[in-house]
Amino acid sequence: MIITGKIKKARQICAKPRSKAKVVGFVPTMGALHKGHMSLVRRANKECDFLVVSIFVNPIQFGPDEDLARYPRDFKNDEKVLKKAGVDLLFYPKPDSIYPKGFSTYVEEVNLSKMLCGKSRPGHFKGVCTVLTKLFNVIRPDIAYFGQKDYQQVQIVKRMVADLNYNIKIKTLPIIREKDNLAMSSRNSYLSLKERKESLCLYQALLVAEDLIKKGEQNPATIKAKMQGVVKSKKTTKIDYIEIVNAENLEKVNKIAGKILIALAVYVGKTRLIDNIVLNVKK
């Protein structure tokens, strides 16, 4: 496995397999890798000839009161597991190489970014789109892999790729969960024992919603109220949002029908967690 933080070198390395018509796969991460990340790596390794993984904790997607300074970092372990997984290139740039002095150009999607997480994290998706634009320009992958846990992010990336005429296929893979069904996240390490136990309410609320829909409930307000009850029953939780939206355009629905996304963001203690499910409901 080649490791570099140099943009020029990474670009040169990725150009070689591309010149031989080999499929270049890309998994962008912020490190502190868990089984969710590795599920993307394994799939990409199966489907691609040359696999690139990036590790970059992107400062411009964190708000001023968010957890940039304490975000989990474990490069030695990340390097070990990626090498074992057969990754060809680990791109590990420093912030000042991605955002050099005088940097002033940003990429922003302005519709999908207004909803869900975009409401409580202004500027977050602008940071995501900007760094992915730069990474895509360096790596020039044929396929990029993302997890469903960040569903809104994936929809925004798909929109950005289409709008900017990137010749990149975006693949979304299922959420990977702990044995007790908590969605895997690097931020789970922040949770105390009590918070870790109470964090299960996110998935429990989603199951309540799914069950109500299976029983014929079509009113989003009724379903959201039941979900709120599940989350609010825990002492350490605070709801950021609970929403039921169209899975394609992320707009709120008045009736449960078609392909829908049920998503929530909840603070468990000081840790913000997200989860979701996607359902296809007969009209």
C-alpha positions as CSV (number, residue, x, y, z in Angstrom):
1,M,0.0,0.0,0.0
2,I,1.3,3.4,-1.0
3,I,0.8,6.2,1.5
4,T,1.1,9.9,0.5
5,G,-0.2,13.2,1.5
6,K,1.1,15.0,-1.6
7,I,-1.5,16.0,-4.1
8,K,0.8,15.9,-7.1
9,K,2.1,12.4,-6.2
10,A,-1.4,11.1,-5.5
11,R,-2.6,12.4,-8.9
12,Q,0.4,10.8,-10.7
13,I,-0.2,7.4,-8.9
14,C,-3.9,7.4,-9.8
15,A,-3.2,8.3,-13.4
16,K,-1.3,5.0,-14.0
17,P,-4.1,2.5,-13.6
18,R,-6.5,4.9,-15.4
19,S,-4.1,5.0,-18.4
20,K,-4.5,1.2,-18.6
21,A,-8.3,1.4,-18.5
22,K,-8.4,0.0,-15.0
23,V,-11.4,0.9,-12.8
24,V,-10.3,3.3,-10.0
25,G,-12.4,3.0,-6.8
26,F,-12.5,5.6,-4.0
27,V,-13.6,5.6,-0.4
28,P,-13.3,9.0,1.2
29,T,-13.2,8.9,5.1
30,M,-12.2,11.0,8.1
31,G,-10.4,8.1,9.6
32,A,-11.1,6.4,13.0
33,L,-12.2,3.5,10.8
34,H,-14.9,1.1,11.9
35,K,-16.7,-1.8,10.3
36,G,-19.0,0.6,8.4
37,H,-16.0,2.1,6.6
38,M,-14.5,-1.3,6.0
39,S,-17.7,-2.6,4.4
40,L,-17.2,0.1,1.8
41,V,-13.5,-0.8,1.4
42,R,-14.3,-4.5,0.9
43,R,-17.0,-3.8,-1.7
44,A,-14.8,-1.4,-3.6
45,N,-11.9,-3.8,-3.6
46,K,-14.2,-6.5,-5.2
47,E,-15.5,-4.1,-7.9
48,C,-12.4,-2.1,-8.7
49,D,-8.9,-2.7,-10.1
50,F,-7.2,0.1,-8.1
51,L,-8.5,1.3,-4.7
52,V,-7.9,4.6,-3.1
53,V,-8.9,5.5,0.5
54,S,-8.5,9.0,1.8
55,I,-8.2,10.0,5.5
56,F,-8.8,13.7,6.0
57,V,-10.6,15.3,9.0
58,N,-12.1,18.2,7.0
59,P,-12.1,21.3,9.1
60,I,-14.5,23.4,7.0
61,Q,-17.4,20.9,7.5
62,F,-17.3,21.4,11.3
63,G,-19.2,24.3,12.9
64,P,-17.4,26.6,15.4
65,D,-19.0,24.8,18.4
66,E,-18.6,21.3,17.0
67,D,-16.0,18.5,17.7
68,L,-13.2,19.2,15.3
69,A,-10.5,19.2,18.0
70,R,-11.6,16.0,19.7
71,Y,-12.8,14.1,16.6
72,P,-11.3,10.6,16.9
73,R,-7.9,10.1,15.2
74,D,-6.0,6.8,15.0
75,F,-3.9,6.8,11.9
76,K,-1.7,3.9,12.9
77,N,-4.6,1.5,13.3
78,D,-6.3,2.9,10.2
79,E,-3.1,2.3,8.2
80,K,-2.9,-1.3,9.6
81,V,-6.5,-2.3,8.7
82,L,-6.4,-0.6,5.2
83,K,-3.1,-2.4,4.3
84,K,-4.6,-5.7,5.4
85,A,-7.7,-5.0,3.4
86,G,-5.6,-4.6,0.2
87,V,-6.0,-0.9,-0.4
88,D,-3.6,0.3,-3.1
89,L,-3.3,4.0,-2.1
90,L,-3.9,5.8,1.2
91,F,-4.2,9.5,0.6
92,Y,-3.5,11.3,3.8
93,P,-3.2,15.0,3.1
94,K,-2.6,17.8,5.7
95,P,-5.1,20.6,6.0
96,D,-2.8,23.2,4.6
97,S,-2.3,21.2,1.4
98,I,-6.0,21.0,0.8
99,Y,-6.7,24.5,2.0
100,P,-3.5,26.5,1.4
101,K,-3.1,30.1,2.5
102,G,-5.4,32.4,0.6
103,F,-7.9,29.6,-0.3
104,S,-11.2,31.2,-1.1
105,T,-13.2,29.0,-3.5
106,Y,-16.0,26.8,-2.2
107,V,-18.6,24.5,-3.8
108,E,-22.2,24.5,-2.5
109,E,-25.4,22.6,-3.3
110,V,-28.3,24.9,-2.3
111,N,-31.5,22.8,-2.3
112,L,-31.0,19.5,-0.6
113,S,-28.6,21.1,1.8
114,K,-31.3,23.2,3.4
115,M,-33.1,20.2,4.9
116,L,-32.6,17.8,7.7
117,C,-29.0,18.1,9.0
118,G,-28.5,21.3,7.0
119,K,-30.8,23.2,9.2
120,S,-28.9,22.7,12.4
121,R,-25.4,22.5,10.8
122,P,-25.2,25.5,8.5
123,G,-22.2,25.4,6.2
124,H,-21.6,21.7,6.9
125,F,-22.5,20.4,3.4
126,K,-20.7,23.3,1.8
127,G,-17.6,22.0,3.5
128,V,-18.4,18.4,2.3
129,C,-19.0,19.4,-1.3
130,T,-15.8,21.5,-1.4
131,V,-13.5,18.8,0.0
132,L,-15.1,16.1,-2.2
133,T,-14.7,18.3,-5.3
134,K,-11.0,18.6,-4.5
135,L,-10.6,14.9,-3.7
136,F,-12.4,13.9,-6.9
137,N,-10.2,16.2,-8.9
138,V,-7.1,14.6,-7.4
139,I,-8.2,10.9,-7.5
140,R,-10.5,11.0,-10.5
141,P,-12.3,7.8,-9.5
142,D,-14.6,5.8,-11.7
143,I,-16.7,4.8,-8.6
144,A,-17.0,6.4,-5.2
145,Y,-18.5,4.6,-2.2
146,F,-20.6,6.0,0.6
147,G,-22.7,4.6,3.5
148,Q,-26.4,5.0,3.9
149,K,-26.1,6.4,7.4
150,D,-25.2,9.7,5.8
151,Y,-28.2,9.5,3.5
152,Q,-28.6,13.2,2.9
153,Q,-24.9,13.6,2.2
154,V,-25.1,10.9,-0.5
155,Q,-28.0,12.6,-2.2
156,I,-26.1,15.9,-2.2
157,V,-23.0,14.2,-3.6
158,K,-25.1,12.6,-6.3
159,R,-26.6,16.0,-7.2
160,M,-23.2,17.6,-7.2
161,V,-21.7,15.0,-9.4
162,A,-24.5,15.3,-11.9
163,D,-24.5,19.1,-11.8
164,L,-20.7,19.4,-12.3
165,N,-20.6,16.7,-15.0
166,Y,-18.3,14.4,-13.1
167,N,-18.0,11.0,-14.8
168,I,-18.2,9.2,-11.4
169,K,-20.6,6.6,-10.3
170,I,-21.8,7.0,-6.7
171,K,-22.6,3.8,-4.8
172,T,-24.5,3.7,-1.5
173,L,-24.1,0.7,0.8
174,P,-26.2,-0.3,3.7
175,I,-25.8,1.0,7.3
176,I,-23.6,-1.3,9.4
177,R,-24.8,-1.8,12.9
178,E,-23.5,-2.9,16.2
179,K,-24.9,-6.2,17.6
180,D,-27.5,-4.1,19.5
181,N,-28.4,-2.2,16.3
182,L,-26.7,1.1,17.0
183,A,-25.5,2.5,13.7
184,M,-21.7,2.4,13.7
185,S,-20.1,5.8,13.9
186,S,-16.7,7.2,14.9
187,R,-18.5,9.4,17.4
188,N,-20.0,6.5,19.3
189,S,-16.7,6.5,21.2
190,Y,-17.8,9.7,22.9
191,L,-20.7,8.0,24.7
192,S,-20.7,7.1,28.4
193,L,-22.0,3.7,29.4
194,K,-25.4,5.2,30.2
195,E,-25.5,7.2,27.0
196,R,-24.5,4.2,25.0
197,K,-27.4,2.2,26.3
198,E,-29.9,5.1,25.7
199,S,-28.5,5.7,22.2
200,L,-30.4,2.6,21.1
201,C,-33.6,4.7,21.1
202,L,-32.7,6.0,17.7
203,Y,-33.1,2.6,16.0
204,Q,-36.0,1.7,18.3
205,A,-37.9,4.9,17.1
206,L,-37.2,3.9,13.5
207,L,-38.6,0.4,14.2
208,V,-41.7,1.9,15.8
209,A,-42.2,4.0,12.6
210,E,-41.7,1.0,10.3
211,D,-44.2,-1.0,12.3
212,L,-46.9,1.7,12.2
213,I,-46.5,2.0,8.5
214,K,-46.7,-1.8,8.0
215,K,-50.0,-1.6,10.0
216,G,-51.4,1.0,7.6
217,E,-50.6,4.3,9.3
218,Q,-50.3,7.0,6.6
219,N,-50.1,10.2,8.7
220,P,-46.5,11.4,9.1
221,A,-47.4,13.5,12.1
222,T,-48.8,10.5,14.0
223,I,-45.7,8.5,13.3
224,K,-43.3,11.3,14.2
225,A,-45.2,11.8,17.5
226,K,-44.7,8.1,18.4
227,M,-41.0,8.3,17.5
228,Q,-40.6,11.4,19.7
229,G,-42.1,9.6,22.6
230,V,-39.5,6.8,22.3
231,V,-36.6,9.2,22.2
232,K,-37.9,11.5,24.9
233,S,-38.4,8.6,27.3
234,K,-34.6,8.6,27.7
235,K,-33.0,11.0,30.2
236,T,-29.8,11.8,28.2
237,T,-31.5,12.6,24.9
238,K,-32.4,15.8,23.0
239,I,-34.0,15.7,19.6
240,D,-32.5,17.7,16.8
241,Y,-35.0,16.5,14.2
242,I,-37.3,13.7,13.3
243,E,-38.5,13.8,9.7
244,I,-40.3,11.7,7.1
245,V,-39.4,12.9,3.6
246,N,-39.4,11.9,0.0
247,A,-36.3,9.7,-0.4
248,E,-35.2,11.4,-3.6
249,N,-35.7,15.2,-3.1
250,L,-35.8,15.1,0.8
251,E,-39.0,17.2,0.9
252,K,-41.6,16.5,3.6
253,V,-44.5,14.3,2.7
254,N,-48.1,14.7,3.7
255,K,-48.9,11.0,3.2
256,I,-46.8,7.9,3.6
257,A,-46.5,6.6,0.0
258,G,-43.8,5.7,-2.4
259,K,-40.1,5.7,-1.5
260,I,-39.6,7.5,1.8
261,L,-36.8,8.3,4.1
262,I,-37.4,8.3,7.9
263,A,-34.5,10.1,9.5
264,L,-33.6,11.5,12.9
265,A,-30.7,13.3,14.6
266,V,-30.5,13.1,18.4
267,Y,-28.1,14.4,20.9
268,V,-27.3,11.7,23.4
269,G,-25.5,13.7,26.1
270,K,-23.3,16.0,24.0
271,T,-22.9,13.6,21.2
272,R,-25.0,14.1,18.0
273,L,-26.0,10.8,16.4
274,I,-28.0,10.2,13.2
275,D,-29.8,7.2,11.8
276,N,-32.4,6.4,9.1
277,I,-34.3,3.8,7.2
278,V,-35.6,3.9,3.6
279,L,-39.0,2.3,2.9
280,N,-40.9,1.6,-0.3
281,V,-44.6,2.0,0.5
282,K,-47.2,1.0,-2.0
283,K,-49.3,4.0,-3.1
